[in-house]
Amino acid sequence: MLFRSFLLFAATVVLTEWQAANGYVSIAEVPVENGECDFNGTKVAPGHPLNLQEPCEMWTCSTRDGQTGYLSVAGCGTVRAGAGCRKVKGDGVYPDCCEKVICD
């Protein structure tokens, strides 16, 4: 039942992020330590997304059995600047740090 909930959550994240920014979403199985997902030494608690500035991503943790964690990573999409426009790096944590197009 929890795994089905996780799949529904993951599908929702993928669809939401794809519509909003044409960005990327990946899901990885990670170890769980003290109830938190552990990704290269960074701990993420289930239900508490971690919005980062570098890399400009949002990390979300979910667990199925208390021992296996699933880390969902959402990042910025690619933007193109047309004539009279330029790309500007955003400021702050995800999603504010994503590049934006500014037109003169």
Summary of the structure (lengths in Angstrom):
residues: 104
radius of gyration: 15.7
end to end distance: 51.9
largest distance: 52.7
contacts: 285
relative contact order: 0.20
helix: 19%
strand: 40%
